[in-house]
Amino acid sequence: MKKQLFILYFNIFLIFLGIG
């Protein structure tokens, strides 16, 4: 479950990179 949460945050981070 912790790995899933980490992947979720990682995806959000990638989206932020795409926006910026």
KOLSE-517636 format. One line per field, with one value per residue: residue in one letter; x, y, z of N, C-alpha, C, O, CB in turn. Coordinates in steps of 0.2 Angstrom, whole numbers. Glycine has a CB too. Example, Ala and Ser with C-alpha at 12.3 -4.5 7.8 and 13.67 -1.06 7.14 Angstrom:
<sites>
code: [a | s]
npx: [66 | 64]
npy: [-28 | -11]
npz: [39 | 35]
capx: [62 | 68]
capy: [-22 | -5]
capz: [39 | 36]
cpx: [66 | 64]
cpy: [-16 | 0]
cpz: [39 | 39]
opx: [71 | 67]
opy: [-17 | 6]
opz: [42 | 40]
cbpx: [57 | 70]
cbpy: [-22 | -3]
cbpz: [45 | 29]
</sites>
This chain:
<sites>
code: [m | k | k | q | l | f | i | l | y | f | n | i | f | l | i | f | l | g | i | g]
npx: [4 | 10 | 19 | 10 | 5 | 17 | 19 | 8 | 11 | 22 | 17 | 10 | 20 | 27 | 17 | 17 | 29 | 27 | 18 | 25]
npy: [-6 | 6 | 8 | 10 | 23 | 30 | 29 | 36 | 49 | 52 | 52 | 64 | 73 | 72 | 77 | 90 | 94 | 93 | 104 | 115]
npz: [0 | 4 | -7 | -17 | -13 | -14 | -28 | -32 | -28 | -35 | -48 | -47 | -45 | -58 | -66 | -61 | -66 | -79 | -80 | -76]
capx: [0 | 14 | 22 | 5 | 5 | 23 | 18 | 3 | 14 | 27 | 14 | 8 | 26 | 28 | 12 | 19 | 35 | 24 | 15 | 31]
capy: [0 | 12 | 8 | 13 | 30 | 33 | 30 | 42 | 56 | 52 | 54 | 71 | 76 | 72 | 82 | 97 | 95 | 95 | 111 | 120]
capz: [0 | 4 | -13 | -21 | -12 | -17 | -35 | -33 | -27 | -40 | -54 | -46 | -46 | -65 | -68 | -59 | -70 | -86 | -80 | -75]
cpx: [4 | 17 | 17 | 5 | 11 | 22 | 13 | 7 | 19 | 23 | 12 | 14 | 28 | 23 | 14 | 25 | 32 | 21 | 20 | 36]
cpy: [6 | 13 | 12 | 21 | 33 | 34 | 36 | 49 | 57 | 55 | 61 | 75 | 77 | 77 | 89 | 99 | 97 | 102 | 116 | 118]
cpz: [0 | -3 | -18 | -20 | -15 | -25 | -37 | -33 | -32 | -47 | -53 | -47 | -54 | -68 | -67 | -64 | -77 | -86 | -80 | -81]
opx: [3 | 18 | 18 | 4 | 10 | 24 | 14 | 5 | 20 | 26 | 12 | 14 | 30 | 25 | 13 | 25 | 35 | 21 | 20 | 41]
opy: [11 | 19 | 16 | 25 | 39 | 39 | 39 | 53 | 63 | 59 | 65 | 80 | 82 | 80 | 93 | 104 | 101 | 105 | 121 | 122]
opz: [-3 | -5 | -22 | -24 | -17 | -27 | -41 | -37 | -35 | -50 | -58 | -50 | -56 | -73 | -71 | -66 | -80 | -91 | -83 | -81]
cbpx: [-5 | 20 | 24 | -2 | 5 | 29 | 15 | -2 | 18 | 31 | 7 | 5 | 32 | 27 | 5 | 22 | 39 | 18 | 10 | 34]
cbpy: [0 | 11 | 2 | 10 | 30 | 29 | 23 | 41 | 56 | 45 | 50 | 72 | 73 | 65 | 80 | 97 | 89 | 90 | 111 | 119]
cbpz: [6 | 9 | -16 | -20 | -4 | -16 | -38 | -28 | -20 | -42 | -54 | -39 | -43 | -68 | -65 | -52 | -71 | -87 | -74 | -69]
</sites>
